Amino acid sequence: MLHNGIAIFFSLVVVIVLFNKRFRLSQQWRATVTPLASIIGSGFLIVAPLLHATMGKWALAGIVVLSLFSLALGAIIRFNILHAEQYLVENPNGSIAKLEQVGQWFLGGAYAISVAFYISLFSAFVFDRLGIENLYIVRVATTAVLLSIMAVAWIRGAKGLEAIELYAVTIKLSIIVGVLVALFTYDISTGKAWFEHSAAQSLSKFEIISMLAGMLMVTQGFETTRFMGAEYSAAQRIKAVKYSQGIAIVLYVIFIGLTCPIFLEFPIVELNETTISHTLGKAVWVLPILLLIAATASQLSAALADTIGGGGLVRELLKSKISTNMGYMLVVILAIILVWTSNVFEIINFASKGFALYYLVQTLITTMLLLKYKNKTGRVWLKIIGSAFIAASLVFVILWSVPAPHG
């Protein structure tokens, strides 16, 4: 009972703090909320079982590698906010502008895949709590939710979306902190060993790296700052990338570390969408309930945000040849197709490849701008070499990433 009370208490404390006027009315916090909502919506409910099932006691090292790579990608996005955006305004018909347009097509597709993931995971949590395992029923319900999201996008558009994200992030952050504190007290009280559990199955080093590459999607979301220029300054958006990534990475790393003793005590027999809920529930019974609330708050708001973002991108790319509502419809139709043809783990891998394509384009834009510098200092050359390494890593994600083994 103690661990349950601790989880609820600390969740309520964080809710009170984050609903304080100082946070709610802060322009910088509001700018940070949008990318943060996407990052923690993408990964928190699925990242722990993915890494523990694939890497076992090396799961913590896995999230550190993913985090460092996402920070490198965040640096690319920050550079492009500061340098590429102005260049694109001054050179709207150049090669970099054409490359940017290609990247936006990739991002629009990745958003549609993300929407499928968000709602599939949401449905899995809800129907798991209801004890319904019929895949056909789950997919029908998921389709209905996706159509409802499309209807909301049609009726409201982006109106009020920031407020929805603010409340969703507040709820999810509060629950995450409550979960982390409860896990910490559970680990200390049980005295279980750390970093001794095995992966769900034996894998080669190449297979592990390929599966880790397929988890890139769990760190995405910071790229949304590229499209927030109408509301926030470049300086605010650059800080939003740093803050959202910093908060998410700290939470991810602590979460993976604290779940190591849990997965030693309750090993993963078969990986599925709700493994984290079942496993944590064996340790602290209130956690599945909190995670269900978190799933409802974050997955629905993130899906709505990506539907609106993807639909808007499609309309912009087609130069208003279709309505914004038609753009929303195209995003949702692609999401529905994925729901009926793929499982959550395959969708995660598809999304990782889609975002990798977008990040690759952004990396190429960064490299092209760096190469335009007349006086290339040693620091500039280091950035060019770093960009080339990032680009090569993204090509690996696109070509060789695979889903984690699942039931």
C-alpha positions, 0 to 999 in steps of 0.5 A, spaced: 500 500 500 505 504 501 508 504 494 501 505 491 500 511 496 507 514 494 505 514 486 498 518 487 501 523 492 507 525 488 503 525 482 498 530 485 504 534 487 507 535 480 500 536 478 499 542 483 506 545 481 505 544 473 498 548 474 501 554 477 500 560 473 508 561 473 508 555 468 501 555 465 502 562 463 510 562 461 511 563 453 517 558 454 514 553 457 508 553 452 513 553 447 516 547 450 510 543 451 508 542 444 515 538 442 515 535 449 508 532 448 510 529 442 516 526 445 513 522 451 507 521 447 511 517 442 515 513 447 514 512 455 509 507 455 513 502 450 520 504 451 522 500 457 519 493 454 522 494 448 529 495 451 529 490 456 526 485 451 531 486 446 537 488 450 536 485 457 541 488 462 544 493 457 537 496 456 540 502 460 546 503 455 541 502 449 537 508 452 543 512 453 545 511 446 538 513 443 538 519 447 545 521 445 543 520 438 537 524 439 541 530 442 545 530 435 539 530 431 536 536 436 542 540 434 541 539 427 534 542 428 537 547 432 542 549 427 536 549 421 532 554 426 537 559 426 540 558 419 536 554 414 529 558 415 532 565 414 536 562 408 529 559 405 526 565 406 531 569 402 532 563 397 525 560 396 527 557 389 534 554 390 536 547 391 535 547 399 528 549 398 527 543 394 530 539 399 526 542 404 520 540 401 522 533 400 523 533 407 516 535 409 513 530 404 517 525 408 515 528 415 507 528 413 508 521 412 511 520 418 506 523 422 500 519 419 504 513 421 505 516 428 497 517 429 496 510 427 501 508 433 498 513 438 491 510 437 493 503 436 497 503 443 491 507 446 486 502 444 491 496 446 491 499 454 484 500 454 482 494 451 487 490 456 483 493 462 477 491 459 479 484 458 478 484 450 483 480 446 479 480 440 484 483 434 478 484 430 474 488 435 480 492 437 481 494 430 474 496 429 474 500 435 481 503 433 478 505 426 472 509 430 477 513 434 481 515 428 475 517 425 473 521 431 480 524 431 479 526 424 472 529 426 475 533 431 480 536 427 475 538 421 471 542 427 476 545 431 483 545 427 488 547 431 484 551 435 485 550 442 490 544 441 496 548 445 491 548 451 489 540 450 497 539 450 498 543 456 493 539 460 495 532 457 503 534 458 501 536 465 497 529 467 502 525 464 508 528 467 505 528 474 504 520 473 511 519 470 514 522 476 509 518 481 511 512 477 518 513 478 518 515 485 514 508 486 519 504 483 524 507 486 521 505 493 519 499 491 527 497 488 530 499 495 525 496 499 525 489 495 533 489 494 533 486 488 539 486 484 540 491 478 543 489 471 542 482 471 536 480 467 537 477 460 533 479 454 527 475 452 531 471 447 538 471 444 540 476 439 546 477 435 550 484 435 547 486 429 540 484 430 540 488 437 543 494 433 538 494 428 532 493 433 535 499 437 535 503 430 528 501 429 526 504 436 528 511 433 521 513 433 521 513 441 525 520 441 522 524 436 518 530 437 523 535 437 522 537 430 515 540 431 519 546 433 521 547 426 513 549 424 512 553 430 515 560 427 508 563 427 507 563 435 514 563 437 521 566 436 527 562 433 530 563 440 524 560 444 524 554 439 531 553 440 530 553 447 524 549 447 528 543 443 533 543 449 528 543 454 523 538 451 529 533 450 533 534 456 526 533 460 524 527 456 531 524 456 532 524 464 525 521 465 527 516 460 534 514 463 531 514 470 525 510 468 529 504 464 534 504 470 529 503 475 525 498 471 531 493 471 530 490 478 523 489 476 524 485 469 529 481 473 523 479 478 518 479 473 522 477 466 518 478 459 516 472 457 512 475 451 513 482 448 506 485 447 503 492 447 501 492 454 507 489 457 509 495 461 502 495 464 502 488 466 509 488 469 509 494 473 502 492 476 505 485 479 510 490 483 505 496 485 498 495 483 496 502 482 501 503 476 497 500 471 491 505 472 496 511 472 499 508 466 492 508 463 490 515 465 497 517 462 495 513 455 488 516 455 491 523 456 497 523 452 496 518 446 489 522 444 492 529 444 499 527 440 494 523 435 490 530 434 496 534 434 500 529 428 493 529 424 493 537 424 500 537 423 500 532 417 494 535 414 496 542 414 503 539 411 499 536 406 495 542 404 501 546 404 505 541 399 500 541 394 499 549 394 492 549 397 489 544 391 486 540 396 482 543 403 485 542 410 480 537 411 482 533 406 489 533 408 486 531 415 482 525 411 489 523 407 493 522 414 487 518 417 486 514 411 493 512 411 493 511 419 487 506 418 491 502 413 496 501 417 492 499 423 489 493 419 495 491 416 501 492 421 502 491 429 504 496 434 511 494 433 511 494 426 508 501 426 514 503 430 519 501 426 515 504 420 515 511 423 522 510 425 524 510 418 519 515 416 522 520 421 529 518 419 528 520 412 526 527 414 532 527 419 536 525 413 534 531 409 535 536 415 542 533 416 543 534 408 541 541 409 545 543 415 551 540 411 550 544 405 549 550 409 556 549 412 559 547 406 557 554 403 561 558 409 567 562 406 572 561 411 571 554 414 574 554 421 576 547 424 570 547 428 566 548 422 569 542 419 568 538 425 560 540 424 561 537 417 564 531 419 559 530 425 553 531 420 556 526 415 556 521 421 549 523 423 547 522 415 550 515 415 547 513 421 540 515 419 541 511 412 542 505 417 536 506 420 532 507 413 535 501 410 536 496 416 532 497 422 527 492 424 522 491 429 523 488 436 521 481 437 514 480 439 509 475 440 
